[in-house]
Every structure is written in structure tokens, then in C-alpha cells.
Amino acid sequence: MIGRLRGILLEKQPPHLLIDVQGVGYEVEAPMSTFYELPAQGEEVILRTHLVVKEEGQTLYAFHTEHERALFRTLIRVSGVGPKMALTLLSGMRAEEFLRCVRLRDSAALTRLPGVGKKTAERLIVEMQDRLSTFATRDLPSSLPPLSPRGESEAVSDALSALLTLGYKPHDAHHLLAGLCQEDVSSEELIRLALRKAVQKPQA
């Protein structure tokens, strides 16, 4: 089992990362919550990992904190929730926000994430209730400052690609990015804002 990686961050294109560990390049997948904390390419990074082995191959998932990895491992034990959906959940909302939805039984917020239907949201809430004590929750800021619209940029293209990879339809992905400021804003920040927008209100 590979539980931790320490190396040089070579590439990052959500949800994929390439990390050079003493000459060996590890391809991993990570939630957006981890992407927000990554250093610049070429710098050292330390990540906790979880290896998933299936008949079609092996996938290594990486996380910035032990808290994220623990929640990921708990999520994939829920009936009907695989690694891909767990990654979507951790990308669409922070761990604290997800746990708050479970505590408040807010299934509507969960169904706004791609691939999460009503039955899955309800199952998550039921099966996660008994496990809430395992995770500490923190208060979250109520909102982020508004952004003004700008033109198309490379950051927007990267953010759009990431949203599509996470399972959003093209129309919905464009809708989420509409009105967000792209000037001097990284693709990671655009994705963060778009995903927050998706959770805060239903898609048009």
C-alpha cells in the first residue's frame, strides 16, 4: 500500500497530478480541495494517498490532509458510492460543508453535484450519520466576494475542462463559470468559485 508521496510536482490538470519521486513519475487523482493547496509546478509536495485496485487497473488518489483521506475512505464504503463519486463530493464542496449537509440532512445541496441523485444523497445522509463523530467540523464563511466578468483566458479553459471531467455537462459548466472574473485569477480559484456557486443554488 502506498500511503504517502513526497516529490516534485511536475504536472497538474484537475483531477490529475504527476509527481516525480526520486525519478519515478506517479500519476494520481486528487479532489479540488487538494488542488487549492498545491504549490507551483516544480516545487516539492507531500500528499497522503489511497490506492484503489480494480480489474481494469490501479488508481492512486492523493489528498492534502489526513482529514480528507479519512473522509474519502469513509465515503467509498457507502453503498453505491465509488472512488469517482467520492472525488466529486470532495471537489464540489469542502469536507466541512459535506459533513454539515449530512448533519442537517440537506439532501438538496448534495443533489446539485454531478452524478448524485436523490436516492444516493439520502443514502449518504443515512449511512454517514453514525460516522459524524469521527470528523471535526468547522464554521465556514457565509460567502465570497463577488467577481466581475472578464474575457476568455487560459485559466477559464482549464477550469472548464476540469468541470467537464468532474461530470458537469457543457451547458452547466459554462453557466457556472459565467460572470466570474478571470483576470489574474488562477484556474484553481475559478473552479473553487464555480463549484461553490453550484452548491449554493440549483442549476438553471
C-alpha positions, 0 to 999 in steps of 0.5 A: 500500500502506498500511503504517502508521496513526497516529490516534485510536482511536475504536472497538474490538470484537475483531477490529475497530478504527476509527481516525480519521486526520486525519478519515478513519475506517479500519476494520481487523482486528487479532489479540488480541495487538494488542488487549492493547496498545491504549490507551483509546478516544480516545487516539492509536495507531500500528499497522503494517498489511497490506492484503489485496485480494480480489474481494469487497473490501479488508481492512486488518489492523493489528498492534502490532509489526513482529514480528507483521506479519512473522509474519502475512505469513509465515503467509498464504503457507502453503498453505491458510492465509488472512488469517482463519486467520492472525488466529486463530493470532495471537489464540489464542496469542502469536507466541512460543508459535506459533513454539515449537509449530512448533519442537517440532512440537506439532501438538496445541496448534495443533489446539485453535484454531478452524478448524485441523485436523490436516492444516493444523497439520502443514502449518504445522509443515512449511512454517514450519520453514525460516522459524524463523530469521527470528523471535526467540523468547522464554521465556514464563511457565509460567502465570497466576494463577488467577481466581475466578468472578464474575457476568455483566458487560459485559466477559464479553459482549464477550469472548464475542462476540469468541470467537464471531467468532474461530470458537469455537462457543457451547458452547466459548466459554462453557466457556472463559470459565467460572470466570474472574473478571470483576470489574474485569477488562477484556474484553481480559484475559478473552479473553487468559485464555480463549484461553490456557486453550484452548491449554493443554488440549483442549476438553471 
